[in-house]
Amino acid sequence: DVMHTLDTKKIEDICIYGNAAGFKGEDGFPAEWVNDYKGNKIVVYGHKVHDNPHIVGKTYGLDTGCVHGGYLTAMLYPEMTFIQVKAKQQYHHGKGK
């Protein structure tokens, strides 16, 4: 996996600037970079849907599929706690959750 060869600075650049071109996994989404991130900054991201907030180290994946009928998730900072609201309906019926 090409992401495992990237240094933390490159991963940080991808997180901050969204340049994941060429680093897509089999599902078409950016490859899972969170296991390689060793930076000190907290990274909050979305777009890849998880059933619950996806926490790995200092990374927080908050996309819990609201558009697909899941939940809208927010993170309170600095408490690092979550608030979730169930979607009223499924807004998108395409690829995703």
GIVENUR-V580693 format. One record per residue. N is the residue number from 1. RES is the residue in three letters. SS is DSSP state (2 for helix, 1 for strand, 0 for the rest). PSI is psi in whole degrees, 0 to 359 (* if undefined). D_LAST is the distance of its C-alpha to the last C-alpha in Angstrom with 1 decimal. Layout:
BEGIN
n:N res:RES ss:SS psi:PSI d_last:D_LAST
n:N res:RES ss:SS psi:PSI d_last:D_LAST
END
This chain:
BEGIN
n:1 res:ASP ss:0 psi:125 d_last:23.8
n:2 res:VAL ss:2 psi:331 d_last:25.3
n:3 res:MET ss:2 psi:330 d_last:23.7
n:4 res:HIS ss:2 psi:347 d_last:25.7
n:5 res:THR ss:2 psi:355 d_last:28.8
n:6 res:LEU ss:0 psi:145 d_last:28.2
n:7 res:ASP ss:0 psi:168 d_last:30.2
n:8 res:THR ss:2 psi:322 d_last:29.0
n:9 res:LYS ss:2 psi:318 d_last:30.4
n:10 res:LYS ss:2 psi:317 d_last:28.4
n:11 res:ILE ss:2 psi:317 d_last:25.1
n:12 res:GLU ss:2 psi:318 d_last:26.2
n:13 res:ASP ss:2 psi:318 d_last:26.9
n:14 res:ILE ss:2 psi:317 d_last:23.4
n:15 res:CYS ss:2 psi:313 d_last:21.9
n:16 res:ILE ss:2 psi:316 d_last:24.4
n:17 res:TYR ss:2 psi:353 d_last:24.7
n:18 res:GLY ss:0 psi:18 d_last:21.3
n:19 res:ASN ss:0 psi:86 d_last:23.1
n:20 res:ALA ss:0 psi:14 d_last:20.7
n:21 res:ALA ss:0 psi:128 d_last:22.2
n:22 res:GLY ss:0 psi:359 d_last:22.8
n:23 res:PHE ss:0 psi:38 d_last:20.7
n:24 res:LYS ss:1 psi:141 d_last:17.4
n:25 res:GLY ss:0 psi:184 d_last:16.0
n:26 res:GLU ss:0 psi:333 d_last:15.2
n:27 res:ASP ss:0 psi:0 d_last:11.6
n:28 res:GLY ss:0 psi:351 d_last:13.2
n:29 res:PHE ss:0 psi:162 d_last:12.5
n:30 res:PRO ss:1 psi:142 d_last:15.6
n:31 res:ALA ss:0 psi:153 d_last:16.9
n:32 res:GLU ss:0 psi:102 d_last:16.7
n:33 res:TRP ss:0 psi:346 d_last:19.9
n:34 res:VAL ss:2 psi:329 d_last:19.8
n:35 res:ASN ss:2 psi:338 d_last:21.9
n:36 res:ASP ss:2 psi:350 d_last:24.5
n:37 res:TYR ss:0 psi:122 d_last:24.9
n:38 res:LYS ss:0 psi:11 d_last:28.2
n:39 res:GLY ss:0 psi:167 d_last:29.1
n:40 res:ASN ss:0 psi:344 d_last:30.4
n:41 res:LYS ss:0 psi:145 d_last:28.4
n:42 res:ILE ss:0 psi:133 d_last:25.3
n:43 res:VAL ss:1 psi:121 d_last:22.3
n:44 res:VAL ss:1 psi:127 d_last:19.5
n:45 res:TYR ss:1 psi:168 d_last:16.6
n:46 res:GLY ss:0 psi:198 d_last:13.2
n:47 res:HIS ss:0 psi:324 d_last:10.9
n:48 res:LYS ss:0 psi:117 d_last:9.2
n:49 res:VAL ss:0 psi:133 d_last:6.4
n:50 res:HIS ss:0 psi:156 d_last:8.0
n:51 res:ASP ss:0 psi:325 d_last:8.6
n:52 res:ASN ss:0 psi:166 d_last:12.0
n:53 res:PRO ss:0 psi:133 d_last:14.1
n:54 res:HIS ss:1 psi:105 d_last:14.5
n:55 res:ILE ss:1 psi:122 d_last:18.3
n:56 res:VAL ss:1 psi:114 d_last:20.3
n:57 res:GLY ss:0 psi:239 d_last:23.9
n:58 res:LYS ss:0 psi:23 d_last:24.1
n:59 res:THR ss:1 psi:140 d_last:20.6
n:60 res:TYR ss:1 psi:107 d_last:18.1
n:61 res:GLY ss:1 psi:113 d_last:14.4
n:62 res:LEU ss:0 psi:0 d_last:13.7
n:63 res:ASP ss:0 psi:107 d_last:10.4
n:64 res:THR ss:1 psi:30 d_last:8.8
n:65 res:GLY ss:1 psi:32 d_last:6.4
n:66 res:CYS ss:2 psi:314 d_last:9.5
n:67 res:VAL ss:2 psi:338 d_last:9.1
n:68 res:HIS ss:2 psi:13 d_last:6.2
n:69 res:GLY ss:0 psi:6 d_last:8.6
n:70 res:GLY ss:0 psi:235 d_last:8.3
n:71 res:TYR ss:1 psi:151 d_last:11.2
n:72 res:LEU ss:1 psi:124 d_last:13.4
n:73 res:THR ss:1 psi:134 d_last:15.0
n:74 res:ALA ss:1 psi:151 d_last:18.4
n:75 res:MET ss:1 psi:128 d_last:20.7
n:76 res:LEU ss:1 psi:128 d_last:24.4
n:77 res:TYR ss:0 psi:134 d_last:26.7
n:78 res:PRO ss:0 psi:5 d_last:29.0
n:79 res:GLU ss:0 psi:333 d_last:28.1
n:80 res:MET ss:0 psi:42 d_last:24.8
n:81 res:THR ss:1 psi:165 d_last:23.3
n:82 res:PHE ss:1 psi:149 d_last:20.1
n:83 res:ILE ss:1 psi:134 d_last:19.8
n:84 res:GLN ss:1 psi:142 d_last:16.7
n:85 res:VAL ss:1 psi:128 d_last:16.6
n:86 res:LYS ss:1 psi:138 d_last:14.3
n:87 res:ALA ss:0 psi:143 d_last:13.2
n:88 res:LYS ss:0 psi:337 d_last:15.7
n:89 res:GLN ss:0 psi:176 d_last:13.6
n:90 res:GLN ss:0 psi:119 d_last:10.5
n:91 res:TYR ss:0 psi:338 d_last:11.9
n:92 res:HIS ss:0 psi:135 d_last:10.0
n:93 res:HIS ss:0 psi:17 d_last:9.2
n:94 res:GLY ss:0 psi:200 d_last:8.8
n:95 res:LYS ss:0 psi:139 d_last:7.0
n:96 res:GLY ss:0 psi:216 d_last:3.7
n:97 res:LYS ss:0 psi:* d_last:0.0
END
